[in-house]
Amino acid sequence: MFFQQDGCPAHTSRVARERLNDMFPDKWIGKYGPHNWPPRSPDLTVLDYYLWGRVKDLVYRERPTTRDDMIRRIRDAIGSLDADEIFHATNDFEMRVLNCIEANGGHFEHQA
């Protein structure tokens, strides 16, 4: 198993990198990690292209009021996803990989 993270400054701090090195020795992908995030990464994972956007849509239907409210909303949003929704998102992954290959690694999101 590999752990993949984005390049957010909080995720690339020395403390975060040390923790990742402890938890996933030589098995994490990220800025300044043992395996660098690839340049112009297509971000094809289900988490990147589907889950986070869907969860944010659900969480921010109304503005969270407290930290505990935010945590509850995130848990509720993830718990509300049904199996069919997740199945369709994961099945679309193969199509996205094939589109990326066809575009020779270039941009393909809004091609007709």
N, C-alpha and C positions, 0 to 999 in steps of 0.2 A: 504494500500500500504506500502511496505517495500522498503527501499533503500539498495542496496547491493554494497559494494565496495571491492576492493582487498587490499592486505597488503602493498602496495607501501608506503615507508616512508613518502612521501609528503601527502598521504591520511590519515596517522595516526597521523599527527601532532596535537598538542593541539588545534590550531586554527581551523583546519579542523574538529576535533571531536566536538568542541563547536558549530560550524556552523551546523553540522549534528544534534546535539542535539536540536538546535533551530528549524530547518526545519522539522525534523522527530523525535519528542520526543518518545523515547522508540521504534522506528520503523526503526532502521537501523542495518544492519549486517556488522560487520567489526572488525578488530583488535582493542582491547580496547573499543569496543562499548557495548551497552546494550545487544546485541546478538553477541557473538563471532563467527567469521568465523569457520566453523567446521574443525577439523583436517582432513587432507587428503581429503579435499573437492573435489568432482568429477568435479566441475566447468561445470555443464551440461547446463548452460543457453546459449541461442542463442547468446547473446552478447559475452560470453567467447569463445565458440567453433567456432563461425562463423564470426560475424559481425566485430569485431576488426581486425582480420586477413585480411578479405576481404577489409576493408577500408584502412588498411596500404598498401596492395598490390596496390591499386589504387592511393593513395596519393604519394607513393614513387616510382612511375614509373620513375619520374625525381626528382632530389633533390630539395626540397623547398628552395627558396632563401631568403625569409623574413618571419616575423611573419604573416603579412597579407596574403602572398602567401600560407602559411600553413593553415590558417583559411579558405581561399577560396577553397583550395584543399580538405579539410575535408568536407566542405559543398557540393562541387561538387560530391565527391565520394559517400556520403550518398544519395544525390539526384539522382544519376545515378542508384541506385539499383532498379530493376523493381519488380513488385508485385509477379511474378512467382518465382523469386530468393528468396525473403523473405518467400513466402509460403512454398517452399521446405525446407528451413532452419528450419522454425518453426515446420513443420511436422516431421522432423527428430528428434526433441526433444523427442517425446514419445519413439522412438526406442532406443535412448541413455539411457533414464531412465530404460527401460526394460533390456538393456544390463548391466547396472550398478547393477540392482537387481540380475540378473542371475550370475554376477561375485561376488556376495555377498559384493558389495562395493569395490572390488579390481580393479586392472587395467584391462581395456578391449579394449583400443583403437586399438591395432594392432593384436588382436586375429583373426584368420581365421574363 
